[in-house]
Amino acid sequence: MENKFLIDLSIKYGLDSAHVSKLVDMIYQCGLEEVDGREAQRIANYICEMNILDKPAEEVVEELRLKGFIQE
């Protein structure tokens, strides 16, 4: 894991590598291809702040859609 943003998140929220992988996967499921982008970081911060990383990915993506993070 060489992404500074993901390293900072993992330290701040105590994420292990499995959680970071799931977080990155959720970002990709939102239709974003770059984890370094501003929108991806906004989504990752929201997921961690709201402590919803352990929810099923489908529920998280739906919540992000309802909150306006994902444009269709």
Secondary structure, DSSP 8 states (H G I E B T S, - for coil): ---HHHHHHHHHHT--HHHHHHHHHHHHHTT---TTSHHHHHHHHHHHHTT-TTS-HHHHHHHHHHTTSS--
